[in-house]
Amino acid sequence: MSKSTRFLFVALVLGLGWAIRGHFGHERGAAWAGLLATLAVLLVSNRKDWMKRAPALVALGAIGWGVGGMMSYGIVVGYCRSVSFVNSTYGYAMLAIIGALWGFIGGGLFGLGLESSEKNKPKWPNLIVEMFTGGFLIWAFFIGKMEWFMTPPRHETWAACLGAAIALSWFLYRNKFPRALRVAAYSALGAGFGFAFGNFLQGLGSISGIAYNWWNVMEFTLGFFGGLGMVYAVITREWPKSIPPSKTANWISLTFIFIFIPLMIYFNSMSGERFVDLAKTLNILDAQQYASTQMLFAGLTLIPFFLIAVFIWNRFYSHPKKLKQIGIPALLLTTTIHYTLLSYIQKGMFYHPFSFKYSDSLYIFIVAIMFFMWYYLLRKNKELPKENAINETWKRWALFLGSLLAIIILFGLISSSINTGLPGAHNRF
């Protein structure tokens, strides 16, 4: 099956995951989006040795993409809405940096899991300490000492993510994990561009006056292009044979991705207070009854979907061919449906009419497209033939970064020129 089909499939998966992430926010929502994307990459890669380690690899991807969830960017979006060219361009540039940090850590940790081999096993405790230390030191220097604030008056945890990303890149470089570093770089490039481009579309949509959830469009493009960068870096490289799977690591990871992450979503995004507020917005008379019903619906999904995932993994793990053809796709389908269902419940399922002005009304169509692609186009995919590695020179990356900078300046110029004053606009300078 063609590479372009594989690229599009993963891009749609992370695009959908990131759009849904907007309903839940923070690390928990980003982690679930990350696990969807990494499952999709494993599916299209068709590597049996990776599929036998799928839960552990997916957990790494979920943690990596989830780390960036601590960053705040609402004020930065407001800068993009400024009528000042300098402030608008600054906003787009900072969104690109935030998106790049998300993609770098997410792609880097996932890539490190993929590149782990018998000859070169990563020292995970060292990496954790280095990333934590790097995050603290960079935050202390830029924010505590230099006071280089990106998002005042909100928190500046972007600096901590920057320090963690620097530590991760140094770890990958000095320990000779070039493929993982490449995955991190392309994921960062895609997510950075996707975030800035998505907000540019949001601005144009708001100016047009068309009633739609343009914020969700911005989230979708971050995921779409971030997923595109990640799968491109994985598919276009030869990889060493993976380390043997660990049953203990796989079962711990299954619990993490199918119990812990959904529970974090439930306890942090399905509170009674949230549903009571939503009931008032929807003009529902008995708000308490509505909140109780929605919380019950959400809670009842947790155990069944976990048991389904356990059954799928236990049933197909010992059959590599069936794991590839049925097991991994079934896990992806299961968690995608669960994530989508929780997003509908969180937004008031059964209580507001179907309308295309609600972007979440389109989620089910994207899910259908994804699995139509898998069934008819990817189901019989074979391992990609070996190819000559692309020469990653500094000139190539200078061209990428220079082009991204030019695009950001163009976004700032157009936005500030046609903007007559959008709500939520802020000036940084």
C-alpha positions as CSV (number, residue, x, y, z in Angstrom):
1,M,0.0,0.0,0.0
2,S,1.2,3.5,-0.9
3,K,3.0,5.6,1.6
4,S,0.7,8.5,1.1
5,T,-2.3,6.4,2.2
6,R,-0.4,5.5,5.4
7,F,0.5,9.1,6.0
8,L,-3.1,10.3,5.6
9,F,-4.4,7.6,7.9
10,V,-2.1,8.5,10.8
11,A,-2.7,12.2,10.2
12,L,-6.4,11.7,10.4
13,V,-6.1,9.7,13.6
14,L,-4.1,12.3,15.5
15,G,-6.1,15.1,13.9
16,L,-9.3,13.5,15.4
17,G,-7.6,12.8,18.7
18,W,-6.4,16.3,19.1
19,A,-9.8,17.8,18.1
20,I,-11.4,15.6,20.8
21,R,-8.6,16.6,23.2
22,G,-10.0,20.1,23.1
23,H,-13.0,18.9,25.1
24,F,-10.8,17.5,27.9
25,G,-7.7,19.6,27.8
26,H,-4.4,19.3,29.6
27,E,-2.1,16.3,29.8
28,R,-4.9,13.7,30.0
29,G,-6.5,14.7,26.8
30,A,-3.2,15.0,24.9
31,A,-2.1,11.6,26.2
32,W,-5.2,9.9,24.8
33,A,-4.6,11.6,21.4
34,G,-1.0,10.5,21.5
35,L,-1.9,6.8,22.2
36,L,-4.4,6.9,19.2
37,A,-1.7,8.2,16.9
38,T,1.0,5.8,18.0
39,L,-1.3,2.8,17.6
40,A,-2.0,4.0,14.1
41,V,1.7,4.3,13.3
42,L,2.2,0.7,14.5
43,L,-0.7,-0.4,12.3
44,V,0.6,1.1,9.1
45,S,4.2,0.2,9.8
46,N,3.4,-3.5,9.7
47,R,6.4,-4.4,11.9
48,K,5.6,-7.6,13.8
49,D,8.3,-7.0,16.4
50,W,6.8,-3.6,17.2
51,M,3.3,-5.0,17.4
52,K,4.3,-7.5,20.0
53,R,5.4,-4.5,22.1
54,A,2.4,-2.4,21.2
55,P,1.1,-1.5,24.7
56,A,4.5,-0.4,25.9
57,L,5.3,1.6,22.8
58,V,1.9,3.3,22.9
59,A,2.3,4.1,26.5
60,L,5.5,5.9,25.7
61,G,3.8,7.9,22.9
62,A,0.9,8.8,25.2
63,I,3.3,10.0,27.9
64,G,5.4,12.0,25.4
65,W,2.4,13.7,23.7
66,G,0.8,14.2,27.1
67,V,3.7,16.1,28.6
68,G,3.0,19.2,26.6
69,G,-0.5,19.4,28.0
70,M,0.9,21.5,30.9
71,M,1.5,24.4,28.5
72,S,-0.9,27.3,28.3
73,Y,-1.7,28.9,24.9
74,G,-5.0,30.7,25.2
75,I,-3.4,34.1,25.6
76,V,-1.0,33.4,22.7
77,V,-4.0,32.8,20.4
78,G,-5.2,36.3,21.5
79,Y,-1.9,37.8,20.3
80,C,-2.6,36.4,16.8
81,R,-5.8,38.3,16.7
82,S,-4.1,41.6,17.2
83,V,-4.3,44.3,14.6
84,S,-0.6,44.9,15.2
85,F,1.7,43.1,12.8
86,V,4.4,42.6,15.4
87,N,2.0,41.2,18.0
88,S,0.2,39.0,15.5
89,T,3.4,37.5,14.2
90,Y,4.7,37.0,17.7
91,G,1.5,35.0,18.5
92,Y,1.9,32.8,15.5
93,A,5.6,32.2,16.2
94,M,4.9,31.3,19.8
95,L,2.2,28.9,18.8
96,A,4.7,27.2,16.4
97,I,7.1,26.8,19.3
98,I,4.4,25.4,21.6
99,G,3.3,22.9,18.9
100,A,6.9,22.0,18.2
101,L,7.6,21.2,21.8
102,W,4.5,19.0,21.9
103,G,5.6,17.1,18.9
104,F,9.3,16.8,19.8
105,I,8.7,15.2,23.2
106,G,5.8,13.0,21.9
107,G,7.7,11.9,18.8
108,G,11.0,11.5,20.6
109,L,9.8,9.2,23.4
110,F,7.8,7.1,20.9
111,G,10.8,6.9,18.5
112,L,13.1,5.9,21.4
113,G,10.8,3.0,22.1
114,L,10.9,2.0,18.5
115,E,14.7,2.2,18.2
116,S,15.4,0.2,21.4
117,S,17.4,-2.9,20.5
118,E,19.4,-5.5,22.1
119,K,22.6,-3.7,21.1
120,N,21.4,-0.3,22.3
121,K,18.9,-0.2,25.2
122,P,18.0,3.2,26.6
123,K,18.7,4.0,30.2
124,W,15.3,5.2,31.1
125,P,16.0,6.3,34.7
126,N,18.8,8.5,33.4
127,L,16.5,10.0,30.8
128,I,13.8,10.8,33.3
129,V,16.2,12.5,35.6
130,E,17.8,14.5,32.8
131,M,14.5,15.7,31.4
132,F,13.2,16.7,34.8
133,T,16.4,18.5,35.6
134,G,16.6,20.2,32.2
135,G,13.0,21.3,32.5
136,F,13.6,22.9,35.9
137,L,16.9,24.6,34.9
138,I,15.6,26.1,31.7
139,W,12.4,27.3,33.5
140,A,14.5,28.8,36.4
141,F,16.8,30.6,34.0
142,F,14.3,31.9,31.4
143,I,11.4,32.6,33.7
144,G,12.8,32.9,37.2
145,K,16.0,34.8,36.3
146,M,15.5,36.5,32.9
147,E,11.7,36.9,33.2
148,W,11.2,36.0,29.5
149,F,7.5,35.6,29.7
150,M,5.6,34.2,26.7
151,T,2.1,34.0,28.1
152,P,1.7,36.6,30.9
153,P,-0.2,36.5,33.3
154,R,-0.6,32.7,32.8
155,H,1.9,30.1,33.8
156,E,5.1,29.7,31.8
157,T,5.5,25.9,31.7
158,W,6.5,26.1,28.1
159,A,10.0,26.8,29.4
160,A,9.9,23.5,31.4
161,C,8.9,21.7,28.3
162,L,11.7,23.4,26.3
163,G,14.2,22.2,28.9
164,A,12.9,18.7,28.8
165,A,13.0,18.7,25.0
166,I,16.7,19.9,25.0
167,A,17.6,17.2,27.5
168,L,15.8,14.6,25.4
169,S,17.6,15.7,22.2
170,W,21.0,15.6,23.9
171,F,20.2,12.1,25.4
172,L,19.2,10.8,21.9
173,Y,22.3,12.3,20.2
174,R,24.9,11.2,22.6
175,N,23.5,7.7,23.1
176,K,23.2,7.2,19.3
177,F,19.5,7.1,18.7
178,P,19.4,9.0,15.4
179,R,16.1,7.6,14.2
180,A,14.3,8.6,17.4
181,L,15.8,12.1,17.1
182,R,14.6,12.3,13.5
183,V,11.0,11.3,14.6
184,A,11.1,14.0,17.3
185,A,12.3,16.6,14.7
186,Y,9.7,15.8,12.1
187,S,6.9,15.6,14.7
188,A,8.0,19.0,16.0
189,L,8.0,20.5,12.5
190,G,4.6,19.1,11.7
191,A,2.9,20.1,15.0
192,G,4.5,23.5,15.0
193,F,3.3,24.3,11.5
194,G,-0.1,22.7,12.2
195,F,-0.7,24.8,15.3
196,A,0.2,28.1,13.6
197,F,-1.7,27.2,10.4
198,G,-4.8,26.1,12.3
199,N,-5.0,29.4,14.2
200,F,-4.6,31.2,10.9
201,L,-7.6,29.3,9.6
202,Q,-9.4,30.1,12.9
203,G,-8.8,33.8,12.4
204,L,-10.0,33.7,8.8
205,G,-13.1,31.8,9.9
206,S,-13.9,34.2,12.7
207,I,-13.5,37.2,10.3
208,S,-15.8,35.5,7.7
209,G,-18.6,35.4,10.3
210,I,-19.4,31.7,9.5
211,A,-20.8,30.0,12.6
212,Y,-18.4,27.1,13.3
213,N,-16.1,25.9,16.1
214,W,-13.0,27.3,14.5
215,W,-11.0,26.7,17.7
216,N,-11.5,23.0,17.1
217,V,-10.2,23.4,13.5
218,M,-7.0,24.7,15.0
219,E,-6.7,21.7,17.3
220,F,-7.4,19.3,14.4
221,T,-4.6,20.8,12.2
222,L,-2.1,20.5,15.0
223,G,-2.8,16.8,15.3
224,F,-3.1,16.3,11.5
225,F,0.3,17.8,10.7
226,G,2.0,16.5,13.9
227,G,0.8,13.0,13.0
228,L,2.0,13.5,9.4
229,G,5.5,14.4,10.6
230,M,5.7,11.5,13.0
231,V,4.6,8.8,10.5
232,Y,6.8,10.3,7.8
233,A,9.8,10.0,10.0
234,V,9.0,6.4,11.0
235,I,8.0,5.1,7.5
236,T,11.0,6.6,5.6
237,R,13.7,5.0,7.7
238,E,15.0,1.5,8.2
239,W,14.9,0.4,11.8
240,P,16.8,-2.2,13.8
241,K,15.1,-5.3,15.1
242,S,13.3,-4.4,18.3
243,I,14.1,-5.8,21.8
244,P,11.9,-8.8,22.8
245,P,8.5,-7.9,24.3
246,S,8.1,-7.9,28.0
247,K,4.8,-9.3,29.2
248,T,5.0,-7.4,32.4
249,A,5.7,-4.1,30.6
250,N,2.8,-4.8,28.2
251,W,0.3,-5.5,30.9
252,I,1.3,-2.5,33.0
253,S,1.0,-0.4,29.8
254,L,-2.4,-1.8,29.0
255,T,-3.6,-0.8,32.4
256,F,-2.1,2.7,32.0
257,I,-3.6,3.4,28.6
258,F,-7.0,1.7,29.0
259,I,-7.7,2.4,32.7
260,F,-5.5,5.2,34.1
261,I,-5.9,7.7,31.2
262,P,-9.7,7.2,30.9
263,L,-10.0,7.6,34.7
264,M,-8.1,10.8,34.6
265,I,-10.5,12.0,31.9
266,Y,-13.5,10.9,34.0
267,F,-12.4,12.5,37.3
268,N,-11.1,15.7,35.9
269,S,-13.5,16.4,33.0
270,M,-16.7,14.7,34.0
271,S,-17.4,16.4,37.4
272,G,-20.9,17.3,38.5
273,E,-20.1,21.0,38.5
274,R,-19.1,20.9,34.8
275,F,-22.3,19.1,33.9
276,V,-24.4,21.5,36.0
277,D,-22.9,24.5,34.2
278,L,-23.5,22.8,30.9
279,A,-27.1,22.1,31.8
280,K,-27.6,25.8,32.5
281,T,-26.1,26.6,29.1
282,L,-28.5,24.1,27.4
283,N,-31.5,25.5,29.4
284,I,-32.1,22.1,31.1
285,L,-34.4,22.6,34.0
286,D,-33.3,19.7,36.3
287,A,-29.5,20.4,36.1
288,Q,-28.6,18.0,39.0
289,Q,-30.5,15.1,37.4
290,Y,-28.8,15.9,34.1
291,A,-25.4,15.9,35.7
292,S,-26.0,12.6,37.5
293,T,-27.2,11.0,34.3
294,Q,-24.2,12.1,32.2
295,M,-21.7,11.1,34.9
296,L,-23.4,7.7,35.1
297,F,-23.2,7.3,31.3
298,A,-19.5,8.2,31.3
299,G,-18.7,5.9,34.3
300,L,-20.4,2.9,32.7
301,T,-18.0,3.1,29.7
302,L,-14.8,2.6,31.7
303,I,-14.8,-1.1,32.7
304,P,-16.4,-2.5,29.5
305,F,-13.9,-0.8,27.2
306,F,-11.0,-1.9,29.4
307,L,-12.2,-5.5,29.4
308,I,-12.6,-5.4,25.6
309,A,-9.0,-4.2,25.2
310,V,-7.7,-6.9,27.6
311,F,-9.7,-9.6,25.6
312,I,-8.4,-8.4,22.3
313,W,-4.7,-8.3,23.5
314,N,-5.0,-11.7,25.2
315,R,-6.8,-13.3,22.3
316,F,-4.4,-12.2,19.5
317,Y,-1.0,-11.7,21.2
318,S,0.2,-15.2,20.4
319,H,-0.8,-15.0,16.8
320,P,1.4,-12.5,15.0
321,K,-0.6,-12.6,11.8
322,K,-3.9,-12.1,13.5
323,L,-2.4,-9.4,15.8
324,K,-1.5,-7.4,12.7
325,Q,-4.8,-8.0,10.8
326,I,-7.3,-7.9,13.7
327,G,-5.7,-7.2,17.1
328,I,-4.0,-3.8,16.6
329,P,-6.9,-2.4,14.4
330,A,-9.4,-3.6,17.0
331,L,-7.5,-1.9,19.8
332,L,-7.4,1.3,17.8
333,L,-11.1,1.1,17.0
334,T,-12.0,0.3,20.6
335,T,-10.1,3.3,22.1
336,T,-11.2,5.7,19.3
337,I,-14.9,4.8,19.9
338,H,-14.4,5.2,23.7
339,Y,-12.6,8.6,23.4
340,T,-15.3,9.9,20.9
341,L,-18.1,8.6,23.1
342,L,-16.8,10.4,26.2
343,S,-16.4,13.6,24.2
344,Y,-20.1,13.4,23.2
345,I,-21.1,12.7,26.8
346,Q,-19.0,15.6,28.1
347,K,-20.6,18.0,25.6
348,G,-24.1,17.0,26.4
349,M,-24.9,13.9,24.4
350,F,-28.6,13.6,23.5
351,Y,-29.3,17.1,24.7
352,H,-28.3,19.3,21.7
353,P,-29.5,18.8,18.2
354,F,-27.2,17.5,15.4
355,S,-25.8,20.5,13.6
356,F,-22.7,21.0,11.4
357,K,-21.9,24.2,13.3
358,Y,-20.8,21.9,16.1
359,S,-17.5,20.4,15.0
360,D,-18.0,17.4,17.3
361,S,-20.9,16.4,15.0
362,L,-18.2,15.5,12.4
363,Y,-16.2,13.2,14.6
364,I,-18.2,10.1,13.8
365,F,-17.7,10.8,10.1
366,I,-13.9,11.0,10.5
367,V,-14.0,7.7,12.5
368,A,-15.9,6.2,9.6
369,I,-13.4,7.5,7.0
370,M,-10.5,6.2,9.1
371,F,-11.8,2.7,9.2
372,F,-13.0,2.7,5.7
373,M,-9.4,3.5,4.8
374,W,-8.1,0.7,7.0
375,Y,-10.5,-1.9,5.7
376,Y,-10.2,-1.3,2.0
377,L,-6.8,0.2,1.7
378,L,-4.6,-0.8,4.6
379,R,-5.9,-4.2,5.7
380,K,-3.6,-6.1,3.3
381,N,-0.6,-3.8,3.6
382,K,2.8,-5.3,3.5
383,E,6.1,-4.1,4.9
384,L,7.5,-1.3,3.0
385,P,10.5,-2.1,0.8
386,K,13.9,-0.9,1.9
387,E,15.0,2.4,0.4
388,N,18.0,4.7,0.5
389,A,17.9,6.9,3.6
390,I,17.3,10.6,3.0
391,N,20.3,12.6,3.7
392,E,19.4,14.9,6.7
393,T,21.8,17.8,6.2
394,W,21.8,21.1,8.1
395,K,20.9,22.8,4.8
396,R,17.7,20.7,4.5
397,W,16.7,21.7,8.0
398,A,17.7,25.3,7.5
399,L,15.3,25.4,4.5
400,F,12.5,23.9,6.6
401,L,12.9,26.3,9.4
402,G,13.4,29.3,7.1
403,S,10.3,28.4,5.2
404,L,8.3,28.0,8.4
405,L,9.5,31.4,9.6
406,A,8.5,33.0,6.3
407,I,5.0,31.4,6.5
408,I,4.6,32.7,10.1
409,I,5.5,36.2,9.0
410,L,3.0,35.9,6.1
411,F,0.3,34.7,8.6
412,G,1.0,37.7,10.8
413,L,0.9,40.1,7.9
414,I,-2.4,38.8,6.5
415,S,-4.1,38.5,9.9
416,S,-3.2,42.0,11.0
417,S,-4.1,43.5,7.7
418,I,-7.7,42.0,7.3
419,N,-8.5,42.0,11.0
420,T,-10.9,44.7,12.1
421,G,-11.0,43.7,15.7
422,L,-11.7,40.2,16.9
423,P,-12.9,39.3,20.4
424,G,-10.2,38.0,22.6
425,A,-7.4,40.0,21.0
426,H,-4.4,40.9,23.1
427,N,-1.2,42.8,22.6
428,R,2.0,41.4,24.0
429,F,4.1,44.6,23.3
